């Protein structure tokens, strides 16, 4: 059975819509993570340079981590920062 062009268009539209929703959710989560890290930095009176040094990373890498628009962050990096901030990293699906 051949698909019609309209069926393909609908599928492409649905995939595009799903991608946008996933990206928006990722941005929301990243903003929450960034806010939590910055709050902890404030409470611990840690500068970006001091935090980067404790993480054994560069200030530029920390700036990327703290950029709420940059969703490319690894669990390893989150684990490092959690350790340095004396926090437990918890990842869960709801």
Secondary structure per residue as TSV (DSSP state, phi and psi in degrees):
chain	resnum	aa	ss	phi	psi
A	1	X	-	360.0	129.9
A	2	X	-	-88.7	141.3
A	3	X	-	-82.1	148.6
A	4	X	-	-88.0	161.4
A	5	X	H	-58.1	-37.7
A	6	X	H	-66.8	-34.7
A	7	X	H	-64.6	-43.3
A	8	X	H	-63.9	-40.1
A	9	X	H	-63.6	-41.9
A	10	X	H	-63.1	-45.7
A	11	X	H	-60.6	-45.7
A	12	X	H	-62.9	-39.1
A	13	X	H	-64.9	-43.4
A	14	X	H	-63.6	-42.6
A	15	X	H	-64.1	-41.0
A	16	X	H	-64.5	-42.3
A	17	X	H	-63.5	-42.5
A	18	X	H	-63.2	-41.8
A	19	X	H	-62.5	-41.6
A	20	X	H	-64.5	-40.4
A	21	X	H	-65.5	-43.6
A	22	X	H	-62.8	-44.0
A	23	X	H	-62.3	-41.1
A	24	X	H	-65.0	-40.6
A	25	X	H	-64.6	-39.6
A	26	X	H	-63.0	-42.4
A	27	X	H	-63.2	-40.0
A	28	X	H	-63.5	-45.8
A	29	X	H	-63.2	-42.8
A	30	X	H	-63.0	-39.0
A	31	X	H	-64.1	-39.9
A	32	X	H	-63.2	-43.7
A	33	X	H	-62.5	-46.4
A	34	X	H	-59.7	-44.2
A	35	X	H	-61.0	-42.3
A	36	X	H	-64.6	-43.4
A	37	X	H	-63.4	-46.9
A	38	X	H	-64.3	-35.6
A	39	X	H	-64.3	-44.0
A	40	X	H	-65.0	-39.9
A	41	X	H	-60.0	-43.4
A	42	X	H	-62.8	-47.5
A	43	X	H	-64.9	-34.2
A	44	X	T	-89.5	-0.3
A	45	X	T	54.4	44.9
A	46	X	-	-100.8	127.4
A	47	X	-	-78.6	167.4
A	48	X	H	-62.0	-41.0
A	49	X	H	-63.3	-44.5
A	50	X	H	-63.3	-42.0
A	51	X	H	-65.8	-43.2
A	52	X	H	-61.1	-41.9
A	53	X	H	-62.0	-44.3
A	54	X	H	-64.5	-30.9
A	55	X	H	-83.7	-6.9
A	56	X	T	59.5	46.8
A	57	X	S	-137.7	176.5
A	58	X	-	-87.5	159.5
A	59	X	H	-63.1	-36.6
A	60	X	H	-63.0	-41.0
A	61	X	H	-65.0	-39.5
A	62	X	H	-66.1	-40.5
A	63	X	H	-59.0	-39.0
A	64	X	H	-64.9	-40.4
A	65	X	H	-63.1	-38.8
A	66	X	H	-85.7	-1.6
A	67	X	-	-78.9	111.0
A	68	X	T	-65.3	-15.8
A	69	X	T	-88.8	-14.3
A	70	X	-	-94.3	102.5
A	71	X	-	-90.0	1.6
A	72	X	-	-84.8	85.4
A	73	X	-	-131.3	140.7
A	74	X	-	-97.2	159.1
A	75	X	H	-63.7	-33.0
A	76	X	H	-60.8	-45.2
A	77	X	H	-65.2	-42.9
A	78	X	H	-63.1	-37.6
A	79	X	H	-64.2	-40.9
A	80	X	H	-60.8	-48.0
A	81	X	H	-69.0	-35.4
A	82	X	H	-61.8	-43.4
A	83	X	H	-61.5	-48.1
A	84	X	H	-63.2	-36.4
A	85	X	T	-86.0	4.3
A	86	X	T	58.7	43.9
A	87	X	-	-122.2	161.7
A	88	X	-	-101.8	129.3
A	89	X	-	-81.7	128.1
A	90	X	-	-128.5	124.6
A	91	X	-	-119.9	130.1
A	92	X	-	-149.9	155.1
A	93	X	-	-104.0	137.4
A	94	X	-	-124.7	360.0
